[in-house]
């Protein structure tokens, strides 16, 4: 009997190696957080492409693992209590993986608190606001005649970028050493290019962020995680 028999998602995306962590994701800013973390931490895993179509994220199999119908999600057959564990929400997964591996979450309680602080900044602020910016600047909301919503998210994006730019003054990474906070933040900064919104938010005026993103994308584990699982 496989440990995956109790996870209906495995019927739609069956594991080839049931002994390793299973990742269900797609290369969006939220999705690549987990693949990058797994690469950085050296945790063996198998990636399954879950597209953003209703046929995937709203399928009964996927909803059995994540009732919120969003990627990413994981199943770790080697859970901390000796039993498999399934998780959704990228921030929760990052914390779980960091604690599992003992990496990228600080070496003291104070360092851990600072890492989680900036992780929550991304989860509660940067990610949702830049996501709304994308909707109103590139996608369906860009066609709306009323431009007040678009301007609201442009302004909020500028504010959040300024917060980060100031916080990175004199630092390579947001919480001191490289951490899951950077893995959460940097993919969303990359998203500005996809949205075609760099100019409107004044990206080039934030020199600390420009250098920060360059450092991040130069990491070999990041380069691999950014294309795992592949879109095509």
Order of alpha helices (4+ residues) and beta strands (2+ residues): alpha-beta-alpha-beta-alpha-alpha-beta-beta-alpha-alpha-alpha-alpha-alpha-alpha-alpha
